[in-house]
Amino acid sequence: MSFDIDIDVGNRDRLLELITHTPASMDRDGTITKHNTGIYVNPIPADPLTGLCNIDYQQAEQLGYIKLDILNVHVYNQIRDNAHLDRLLALDPDWTRLRDPEFVTKLIHLNAHYDLLQKHFPDTMDKLAMVLALIRPSKRYLVGKTWREIAAEIWTKPADGSYAYKRSHATSYALLVILHMNILCEQATQSNIKTV
C-alpha cells in the first residue's frame, strides 16, 4: 500500500520542535542525504550519528513505514486563529480578481499561470481545481477544450504513468488558493480603511 501524506503548516521548524520524529532519507547512488520534507513519527531504524532514517524513503514505504511530508506554506502565517480561518474559508472569493495580472502574481500555485486562468476562467472551486490540474504537463493537452471536455478527462490517470494531480490534491490546493485570495482581499480592505 502506498501513502502520500502531506501536511501544510505555516512554520515547519516550530512544529518539528514539538514532535518526536526521525528525518527521512534518500539514497542517491550510495550517498544518504536528508529528504527535503519527509519525517517519520513512528519508530524506524535511524543512524545514531546523523539522526537520519537509515532506510531510503522509497524502501521504507515498501516495508510499510508511513512518511509524513511537512511542508511550509506561507499563507498559513497570515491566519490569526481558527475563527479567522473558518471565516475566510466560508467566504465566496471575488473571482473577478483573477482577471487582474498583478493580483494573480501574488497567489500561491497560480502566480505564473495568468494566461491559463484567462483561457479557463474559474468561477467555482471545482473549476479552480481543474485549472490547477491543467498545470501538470500530463494534462496540458486539455488546454483550450470546453469545461465539459476537461471534466471528463482531467481526473483520469495517465496511461503512460506520468504524474497528474489527483482530484483530492487539486481540490485541496484550490481551497488553499481561495483562502489566499480571501486573505489578499481582506488585507487590501484593511489597508484602504487605514489610509482613509
C-alpha positions as CSV (number, residue, x, y, z in Angstrom):
1,M,0.0,0.0,0.0
2,S,1.3,3.5,-0.9
3,F,0.8,6.5,1.2
4,D,1.2,10.2,0.2
5,I,0.5,12.3,3.3
6,D,1.3,16.0,3.0
7,I,0.8,18.3,6.0
8,D,0.9,22.0,5.2
9,V,2.0,24.3,8.1
10,G,3.0,27.9,8.4
11,N,6.2,27.1,10.2
12,R,7.7,23.6,9.7
13,D,10.5,24.1,12.2
14,R,8.2,25.2,15.0
15,L,6.1,22.0,14.5
16,L,9.1,19.7,14.4
17,E,10.3,21.1,17.7
18,L,7.1,19.8,19.3
19,I,7.1,16.3,18.0
20,T,9.5,13.4,18.3
21,H,10.4,12.3,14.8
22,T,13.1,10.8,12.6
23,P,14.0,12.7,9.4
24,A,13.5,10.6,6.2
25,S,16.5,9.9,4.0
26,M,17.2,9.4,0.3
27,D,19.8,7.0,-1.1
28,R,21.3,8.6,-4.2
29,D,23.9,6.2,-5.7
30,G,25.1,5.1,-2.2
31,T,25.1,8.6,-0.7
32,I,22.5,9.0,2.1
33,T,21.0,12.5,2.2
34,K,18.2,14.1,4.2
35,H,14.8,14.1,2.5
36,N,13.6,17.7,2.0
37,T,10.3,17.4,3.8
38,G,9.8,13.8,5.0
39,I,9.7,12.6,8.6
40,Y,8.6,9.5,10.5
41,V,6.8,9.8,13.8
42,N,6.6,6.0,14.2
43,P,9.7,4.0,15.3
44,I,12.1,3.4,12.4
45,P,15.8,2.5,12.3
46,A,18.0,5.6,12.4
47,D,21.7,6.3,12.1
48,P,22.9,7.3,15.6
49,L,25.4,9.7,14.2
50,T,23.3,11.6,11.7
51,G,19.9,11.0,13.2
52,L,18.5,10.3,9.8
53,C,16.5,7.2,9.0
54,N,18.9,4.6,7.6
55,I,16.4,3.2,5.1
56,D,15.7,5.1,1.9
57,Y,12.2,6.6,2.0
58,Q,11.1,4.5,-1.0
59,Q,12.3,1.3,0.5
60,A,10.8,2.3,3.9
61,E,7.4,2.8,2.1
62,Q,7.7,-0.7,0.7
63,L,8.3,-2.0,4.2
64,G,5.1,-0.4,5.5
65,Y,6.5,2.8,7.2
66,I,4.5,5.9,6.8
67,K,6.3,9.1,5.9
68,L,4.8,12.4,6.5
69,D,5.8,15.4,4.3
70,I,5.7,18.5,6.4
71,L,5.5,21.5,4.1
72,N,6.0,25.2,4.7
73,V,3.0,27.1,3.3
74,H,3.4,30.9,3.9
75,V,-0.3,31.5,3.6
76,Y,-1.0,30.0,7.0
77,N,1.3,32.5,8.7
78,Q,-1.4,35.1,7.9
79,I,-4.1,33.3,9.8
80,R,-4.7,34.7,13.3
81,D,-6.7,31.8,14.8
82,N,-9.2,29.1,14.0
83,A,-12.1,31.5,13.8
84,H,-10.2,33.7,11.3
85,L,-9.5,30.6,9.2
86,D,-13.2,29.4,9.3
87,R,-14.4,32.9,8.4
88,L,-12.1,33.2,5.4
89,L,-12.9,29.7,4.2
90,A,-16.7,30.4,4.4
91,L,-16.4,33.5,2.1
92,D,-17.1,33.1,-1.6
93,P,-14.0,34.6,-3.2
94,D,-14.2,37.6,-5.6
95,W,-13.5,35.5,-8.8
96,T,-13.1,38.7,-10.9
97,R,-9.8,39.4,-9.1
98,L,-8.4,36.6,-11.2
99,R,-8.7,39.0,-14.2
100,D,-6.0,41.2,-12.6
101,P,-2.5,40.1,-13.5
102,E,-1.0,41.9,-10.5
103,F,-3.3,40.1,-8.1
104,V,-2.6,36.7,-9.7
105,T,1.2,37.2,-9.4
106,K,0.7,37.2,-5.6
107,L,-1.3,34.0,-5.5
108,I,0.1,30.7,-4.3
109,H,0.1,28.0,-7.0
110,L,-1.2,30.3,-9.7
111,N,1.3,33.2,-9.8
112,A,2.9,32.0,-13.1
113,H,-0.3,30.9,-14.8
114,Y,-2.2,34.1,-15.6
115,D,-2.7,33.2,-19.3
116,L,-4.1,29.8,-18.4
117,L,-6.5,31.4,-16.0
118,Q,-7.8,33.7,-18.8
119,K,-8.3,30.7,-21.1
120,H,-10.1,28.7,-18.5
121,F,-11.5,31.3,-16.1
122,P,-12.7,29.5,-12.9
123,D,-15.7,30.7,-11.0
124,T,-16.1,27.7,-8.7
125,M,-13.8,25.7,-6.5
126,D,-14.2,22.7,-8.9
127,K,-13.2,24.7,-11.9
128,L,-10.2,26.1,-10.0
129,A,-9.2,22.6,-9.1
130,M,-9.3,21.6,-12.8
131,V,-7.2,24.7,-13.7
132,L,-4.6,23.6,-11.1
133,A,-4.6,20.1,-12.6
134,L,-4.1,21.6,-16.1
135,I,-0.8,23.0,-14.9
136,R,0.7,19.5,-14.9
137,P,2.4,18.5,-18.2
138,S,0.4,15.3,-18.5
139,K,-2.9,17.2,-18.7
140,R,-1.7,20.2,-20.8
141,Y,-3.4,18.6,-23.9
142,L,-6.7,19.6,-22.4
143,V,-6.0,23.3,-22.5
144,G,-8.4,25.0,-24.9
145,K,-11.1,22.4,-24.5
146,T,-14.5,23.1,-23.0
147,W,-15.1,22.7,-19.3
148,R,-17.2,19.6,-20.0
149,E,-14.4,18.0,-22.1
150,I,-11.9,18.9,-19.4
151,A,-14.1,17.5,-16.6
152,A,-14.5,14.2,-18.5
153,E,-10.7,13.6,-18.6
154,I,-8.9,15.7,-16.1
155,W,-9.0,13.1,-13.2
156,T,-8.1,10.0,-15.2
157,K,-4.7,8.5,-14.5
158,P,-2.4,9.0,-17.5
159,A,-1.8,5.7,-19.3
160,D,1.9,6.4,-19.6
161,G,2.3,6.7,-15.9
162,S,3.2,10.4,-15.9
163,Y,2.4,12.5,-12.9
164,A,-1.0,14.2,-12.7
165,Y,-2.9,15.7,-9.8
166,K,-5.5,13.5,-8.1
167,R,-8.8,15.2,-7.6
168,S,-8.3,15.3,-3.8
169,H,-4.9,17.0,-4.3
170,A,-6.2,19.6,-6.7
171,T,-9.2,20.3,-4.6
172,S,-7.1,20.9,-1.5
173,Y,-4.8,23.2,-3.5
174,A,-7.9,25.0,-4.8
175,L,-9.2,25.6,-1.3
176,L,-5.7,27.0,-0.3
177,V,-5.8,29.4,-3.3
178,I,-9.3,30.5,-2.3
179,L,-8.1,31.1,1.2
180,H,-5.2,33.1,-0.1
181,M,-7.5,35.1,-2.4
182,N,-9.6,36.0,0.6
183,I,-6.6,36.9,2.7
184,L,-5.3,39.3,0.0
185,C,-8.7,40.9,-0.4
186,E,-9.0,41.3,3.4
187,Q,-5.6,42.9,3.6
188,A,-6.4,45.3,0.7
189,T,-9.7,46.3,2.5
190,Q,-7.8,46.8,5.8
191,S,-5.1,49.0,4.2
192,N,-7.8,51.1,2.4
193,I,-9.5,51.6,5.8
194,K,-6.2,52.7,7.4
195,T,-5.4,55.2,4.6
196,V,-8.8,56.9,4.7
